[in-house]
Amino acid sequence: GQAVITGDFSATEAKELVTRLNSGALPVPIELVATDAVGPTLGSAAAHAGMVAGLIALVLISVLLLVWYRLPGLVAIVSLVIYTVLMLAVFKYLPITLTAAGIAGFIISLGMAVDANILIFERMREEIKSGKNIAESINIGFDRAWTSIRDGNISSLISAAVLYFAGTYMMKGFAVAFGLGVFISMLTAITVSRTLLRAVHTHNGRIQKFLFGSGISK
């Protein structure tokens, strides 16, 4: 029925502590109803579930890109794999703790990377339909899509910065993973995808036009 509080208190601090304890005291007995312990297993389970979700998302996105965009879709898949490897390398060597919030930021930035590739491919398709050859369509597609990609990614980076400097600890983890992911995805979409598309392009024959086409039936 008694408790002792010890510590390095001054007389004023001790009086303030007594006042605060007495002001919150209630004339009722305290009874322990239940107790729960949250161990590291819960955190590891959440992180594992997040990684599984990320892999499933990557597989589904890869199938969609390959079916709908054909050869450019395959290039986008390779670019996404390179993006994923770079992100994991950053998490490994900075080092950054990969929390559940960080995994969520990583998955969302993966969507940003896919969005950048889709913008480029749609611009390319418009140029091919207008009668331009494939090499010219690749260059124009990247040039015209760059403005939209740049503006969208800058807006996302600003949001990540605000979350990092004004948010809680969980928000900081999300902001770091999301900001790094957006930055790296912009680099991979503009440099890796462009280089690979130029490498696989050989001529303007019917097979090449089909491989650079879009859709299922066309």
C-alpha positions in Angstrom: 0.0 0.0 0.0 3.0 2.3 -0.1 5.4 3.5 -2.8 8.7 5.4 -2.8 9.9 7.6 -5.6 13.7 8.3 -5.6 15.7 10.5 -7.8 17.8 13.6 -8.0 15.1 16.2 -7.2 15.4 19.7 -5.8 13.0 20.8 -3.1 10.8 22.7 -5.6 10.7 19.8 -8.0 9.7 17.4 -5.2 6.9 19.7 -4.2 5.7 20.0 -7.8 5.7 16.2 -8.1 3.7 15.7 -4.9 1.2 18.3 -6.1 0.8 16.6 -9.5 0.4 13.1 -7.9 -2.2 14.4 -5.4 -4.2 16.2 -8.0 -4.6 13.0 -10.0 -5.2 10.8 -7.0 -8.5 9.0 -6.8 -9.9 7.3 -3.6 -10.3 3.9 -5.4 -8.1 0.8 -5.2 -5.9 0.0 -8.2 -6.4 -3.4 -9.7 -4.5 -5.0 -12.5 -7.0 -6.2 -15.1 -4.7 -7.3 -18.0 -1.2 -6.9 -19.3 0.2 -7.2 -22.8 3.8 -7.4 -24.0 4.7 -6.4 -27.5 7.9 -8.1 -28.5 10.2 -7.9 -31.6 8.2 -10.7 -33.3 5.4 -8.3 -34.1 7.7 -5.9 -35.7 9.5 -8.6 -37.8 6.1 -10.0 -38.8 4.9 -6.6 -40.0 8.2 -6.0 -41.9 8.0 -9.5 -43.5 4.4 -8.9 -44.6 5.4 -5.6 -46.1 8.2 -7.2 -48.1 5.8 -9.9 -49.3 3.3 -7.2 -50.4 6.1 -5.3 -52.2 7.2 -8.5 -54.1 3.6 -9.3 -55.1 3.1 -5.7 -56.3 6.3 -5.9 -58.3 5.3 -9.2 -60.0 1.7 -7.9 -60.8 3.1 -4.6 -62.2 5.7 -6.5 -64.3 3.0 -8.8 -65.8 0.9 -5.7 -66.7 3.8 -3.9 -68.2 4.9 -6.9 -70.2 1.4 -7.6 -71.6 0.4 -4.0 -72.4 3.7 -2.4 -73.5 5.5 -5.4 -74.8 9.3 -4.7 -75.4 9.2 -1.3 -73.6 7.4 -3.0 -70.8 10.2 -5.5 -70.5 12.7 -2.6 -70.4 10.6 -1.0 -67.7 10.7 -4.3 -65.7 14.5 -4.4 -65.9 14.6 -0.7 -64.9 12.3 -1.5 -61.9 14.6 -4.4 -60.8 17.6 -2.1 -61.0 15.6 0.5 -59.0 14.8 -2.1 -56.3 18.4 -3.2 -56.1 19.5 0.4 -55.7 16.9 1.0 -53.0 17.9 -2.1 -51.0 21.6 -1.1 -51.3 20.8 2.4 -50.0 18.9 0.8 -47.0 21.9 -1.5 -46.4 24.8 1.0 -46.5 23.4 4.3 -45.2 22.2 2.4 -43.0 18.4 2.9 -42.7 16.1 0.8 -40.5 13.5 -0.8 -42.7 10.4 -0.3 -40.6 6.8 -1.0 -41.7 6.3 2.7 -42.5 9.6 2.6 -44.5 8.4 -0.4 -46.5 5.1 1.5 -47.2 7.1 4.5 -48.5 9.2 2.1 -50.7 6.1 0.5 -52.2 4.5 3.9 -53.0 7.7 5.1 -54.6 7.7 1.9 -56.7 4.3 3.1 -58.1 5.9 6.5 -58.9 8.6 4.7 -60.9 6.0 2.8 -62.8 4.1 6.0 -63.5 7.2 7.6 -64.9 7.7 4.7 -67.4 4.1 4.8 -68.4 4.2 8.5 -69.2 7.2 7.9 -71.4 5.7 4.9 -73.2 2.4 6.7 -73.9 4.3 9.7 -75.4 6.3 7.3 -77.5 3.2 5.6 -78.8 1.7 8.9 -79.8 4.8 9.8 -81.8 4.8 6.3 -83.5 1.2 6.7 -84.4 1.9 10.1 -85.9 4.3 8.5 -88.4 7.7 9.1 -86.8 10.2 6.3 -86.7 11.0 4.5 -83.5 14.3 6.1 -82.7 12.8 9.6 -83.1 9.8 8.6 -81.1 12.0 7.4 -78.2 13.8 10.7 -78.0 10.7 12.8 -78.3 8.8 10.6 -75.9 11.4 11.1 -73.2 11.7 14.8 -73.8 8.0 15.5 -73.6 7.4 13.2 -70.6 10.3 14.7 -68.7 8.5 17.9 -67.7 5.5 15.9 -66.2 7.9 13.5 -64.4 10.0 16.3 -63.0 7.1 18.3 -61.7 5.4 15.3 -60.2 8.6 14.1 -58.5 9.5 17.5 -57.2 6.0 17.8 -55.6 6.5 14.4 -54.0 10.0 15.3 -52.7 8.6 18.5 -51.1 5.9 16.4 -49.4 8.5 13.9 -48.1 10.6 16.8 -46.8 7.6 18.3 -44.9 6.8 14.9 -43.4 10.4 14.4 -42.3 10.9 17.8 -40.6 7.4 18.2 -39.1 6.2 14.6 -38.6 6.6 12.0 -35.9 9.2 9.2 -35.8 7.0 6.9 -37.9 6.4 9.6 -40.4 10.2 10.3 -40.6 10.8 6.7 -41.6 8.1 6.8 -44.3 9.4 10.2 -45.5 13.0 9.0 -45.9 12.1 5.8 -47.8 9.6 7.6 -50.0 11.9 10.5 -50.8 14.8 8.3 -51.6 12.5 6.1 -53.7 11.2 9.0 -55.7 14.6 10.4 -56.4 16.1 7.0 -57.5 13.0 6.2 -59.5 13.4 9.4 -61.4 17.0 8.6 -62.3 16.2 5.0 -63.3 13.2 6.1 -65.5 15.2 8.7 -67.3 18.6 7.1 -67.6 18.2 3.3 -67.4 15.0 3.0 -69.4 16.2 5.4 -72.1 19.6 3.7 -72.5 18.0 0.2 -72.7 15.3 1.3 -75.2 18.0 2.8 -77.4 20.0 -0.4 -77.1 17.2 -2.8 -78.1 16.0 -0.6 -81.0 17.5 -1.9 -84.2 15.3 -1.0 -87.2 11.8 0.1 -88.1 10.5 -3.2 -89.5 7.0 -4.7 -88.8 8.3 -6.9 -85.9 10.0 -3.9 -84.3 6.9 -1.8 -84.6 4.9 -4.6 -83.1 7.3 -4.9 -80.2 7.1 -1.2 -79.6 3.3 -1.2 -79.9 0.8 -1.2 -77.1 -2.2 -3.3 -76.1 -3.2 -6.9 -76.4 -4.8 -7.2 -79.8 -2.9 -4.7 -81.9 
